[in-house]
Amino acid sequence: MPRERKRPTSAAVVEERRLIWAQTGGRNEPALSEWDPKASQLVEALLGVLGTGSTVVIRPGSGGRSVGVAIWEGDYRHPPKWCYEAVELDDWAAGVLLTLNVETAAD
């Protein structure tokens, strides 16, 4: 199922992508190797999930243009979070850290 866009793509960006595709057959989107997520926050979130005894599965999607992150608690798999930009991965990590901090405070 296609993902919904959070904000509309500007006409200039649409035209730029059309021209690039017409000229090169490619798209003007950063590859995963060009993403720059907040590394320390992401690692802290991943290790925090692992510290609860859960499993984290990270996989590429959309032809290498997205990252899917799924958390397994025993045999239960939470729905994967698909991130199409580094900022979405940052938001996922921040949300996990917030959840982990709430759980820690409740203990």
Helices and strands as residue ranges (DSSP letters): H 11-24, G 32-34, H 39-51, E 55-61, E 66-73, E 76-77, E 81-83, H 86-106
